[in-house]
Amino acid sequence: MQVIGFCRFSYPAEGGFQVGHDTIEDRIAYLYSPARLEERFRHFETICLPGLKAQTDPDFTFVILVGDQLPEIHLQRLADLVADFPQAVIIPRPPGPHRKICQQVINEIRDPDQHCLQFRHDDDDAIALNFVETLRQAAQDCAPLLDKHPLVGFDWNRGYVARPDHIGLCAEVQVTPYWGVAQAVAVQPRVARTVMNFGHNKLNRFMPTVTFTEDIMYLRGHNDHNDSRQAKHVKPIDLPRLTTTEEAELQKLFAIDADQLRRVFSA
């Protein structure tokens, strides 16, 4: 069964953002501002990539959608970060309608004649080292459901919310259903819709879903440039700083190296 992860790395879509912009040029200027891109790269390198590179089941494709106007210096930096990650595929696209472009890119990668497991993944989030393995097993366990329905959702709702900085990590465990990280959709053969056709918090309105709560399966990045942090009603989260023992636990779960994180965020 094919497994595809999908990440939008500062892709200037039409729609798909809670931050509003009058023109696509304004959106590109916002997304490609030096301070914002530097933060995205720091999170991508230290939070997102380690767990993906160390998956216990390496049989998956990780699609990274970027804008075709991403400056060459940043495109090369991105390529360098995934040079030792053969599952990664960087795909540039011009600005376009968010859901349409994401659907097209995923369907260009997938084999239309077999079931496909698709998970969305932000550039500042992490998944547990056994996420792909666990997802594949869950799909096998739910095979009759997958055969009956064009789309079936899977959601692991226990994980960390975390804020990295030059000192280390502030984080705590919480349970939040349909948060968009450690979430996937099983798509039947020749079904064109994808995981990106649906709002992550509304997945259960459109398909049967299976939820899991026992295991810690994600770390969701919390930072000033989160798109979801920009709405006026969003309240700040006070996170406790992790001890060295707790940092070691995160390294076991997500391959996040707190010392590397401190070096990168101190630069």
N, C-alpha and C positions, 0 to 999 in steps of 0.2 A: 504494500500500500504506500503510495507516494506521500511524502510529508514536505510541506512548504511553509517556511516562516517568511513573514513579510514585514519590512521596516521602511518607513518613510524618513529619510534623512534630510530634513529641512527642504522637502519638496514643496515648491510654491503652487499648490493646488488652487483651483477655483472652488471655494467651499472647503469644508472639512476642518475649519479652524474656528475656535471660539473667539479668537482675537480678530476683530474686523479691520479691513483695509479698503480704502476707496478704489484703488486700482491694483492690478497685478504687479506693477512696478513698485508700489508702496510695500506690497507683501514681500517681494524679493529683497528690497532694501532692509526690511525688518529681519527676515530670515538669515540674510547673509551679513548682517552687521558683525564686525570682528568680535565683540564681546560675547554675543550670543553663540556664534559658531565655535569659539574657543571653549565655552562651557559644554556645548553639545559633544565636541570631540573628547573632552576630558571624561564625561560620563560614558560615552561610547567605548572608550578604551579601557576604563577601569571597572565599570559596572556591567555593561551589556555584553561585551565580547568574551570575557573569560569563561562564563558558563556555557555559552554557545560552542566555543571551541572545544570544551571538555565534555560534551554530551556523551553519556554512556552508549547511546545509539547514535552513531554518526551518519546514518543513512537518511539525510534530509538535505534540502536546498534552502539557503537563506537569501532571499531577494532584498536588495537594498535599492530603493527607488530614490533617485536624485534628480534635481532640475538640470536641464541641459545648459543652463547659464551659471551653474556652480563654478566659481573661479578655479582655474587649473591647479593652482597651488593647493586648494582644499580637496579637489578631486584626487590629486596624487597622494595627499596625506591619508585620505580614506582608503585608497588602494593599498598603501603601505601597511595600514593597520590590519587589513584582511589578507595580506599576502600569504600568511601561513594558515589560512582558513579556507580550504578548497571548496567548502559548501557554499561560500559567499559568491553572489553574482551582483555586480553593480550595474544598474540599468538607468541611463539618463533619459528623461523625457521632457519635452516642453511643457509649460503650464497648460493645464486642462481641467475639465470637471473631475472633482476628486474621486467619486465612486467609479466613474467610467474608466479613468486612467488606471486606477488600482486593479479593477477587474480585468482590464486588457492585459496588464503586465503579468498578473498571476496566471491567467489562462494561456499566455504564451509559453510559460514555463511548465505547466502541468501536462500530464498525459491524459487526454480526454476520455480514454477507454478504460480507465481504472478509477476506483475510489481514491479520493485525495483528502488528506488531513491538512488543514490550513490554520496557522496561528499567526496572529498579528503581534508585533513586538516593537515597542518604542525604544529609541536609542539611549534612554537613560534608565531602562528597566533590566532586570535579570530574571532568568528562569533557573530552577534547580537543575543540577547536573543530569538527573534522570527524567527530565520532562518529556523528551521525545520518546524515550522508552515507555514511560508511563502512559503517554497519550496513545501510542500504538497498541498497548495492551488493553486500554479502556475501549478502543474501537473494536478490538477483537472480542472482548467480553460483550459488547453491545451489537454484535453483528446482525441479529434479526432486526433491530431498530434501524440500523444503517441501510439494510436492504429494503425496508418498508418506506422510508422517508427520504426525499431528495436531499434534505439538509438536517443534520443533527448537531447540536451544540454540546461542548464539554467545557466545564468551568471549575477550576481549582481556586477556592476562595480564601485560603489561609496563606498569609505571607507577611513579609515585612514592608513597612513604609520607611524610607531611609533618606537622609540628607548627608551627602559626603562633603568634606571640606579639608583644609590643609592639616587639620588635627586628626582626622579619621572619619568615623561614621557616627551619626546619631540615628537611632532606629528603634522600632518596636514592632512586635507582631500584632496583626489584627486580622479580622475576618470581614471581607467585603465582597459580596457576590457581584459577578458580572462587571469586574473592574477593568477588563480588557487585557490584563497580563495573565499568563498561564491560562489562556482561554483559546479554544479552537473550534472549528467547524468541520465536520465530515461531509464531503460533497460527493454525491453519486456521479458515476460516469455520465458525460455529456450534459451535465448541468452547468450552465454558464455562470450562475451567481457564485460569489466567493465570500470569504469571511469579511471582506471589506465593504460588502454591500449593506451591512447592517451596523447600527450603532451598538457598541459592545454592551451597553447597559440596557439594551432593549432586545437582546438576542432571543429571550424566551417568549417574545410576542410573535415570532415568525417561524419557530421550529421547536420540536421537542428538545429539551436540554437535560443533561446529566451533570450533577454537581458533586464535588468532592471536597471535604472539609478537614479530613484527618491530618494530612501531611502539609508541611510548609513547602510551597511550590514556586513562590515568586518573591522578588524584591522590587518594589515600585519606587522609582526615584522621585524625590520631592525637592524641587528647586524653583528659583524665581522665574525661569523661562518655561516651566510647564504650561502648555496651552490651557489645561484645565484649571490652572491656578489664577487665571486672569479675570475670571468672572467676579463681580462685585460681592456676591454672597458668600464666596469661599473664605473660610476662616483659617488663620494660621494654625499649624500643627506643632505642638511643643514635643520634641522628641528627645528621649534620654540618650546621653552619650554612651557608646558601648565600651565595655572593658576589653582588655586584651584577650580574655577567655571567650567573650562573646564574639570578638572579631575572628577568632580562630574557628568558631562554629560557622560563621558566615562563609569562611573560606572553604570549609568542608561542604557546605550546601551549594555555593554558587561560584567557587573558585575565585572569589574576590580577595585580592591581596591588599590588606590594609596599608602595608608599607609602600607598595607601588602607588596606591591611591594618594597617600600623603605626599609622595614625591611629585606626582603629576599635578595635584592641586596646589602645591607650593610653588610651582614654576612661574 
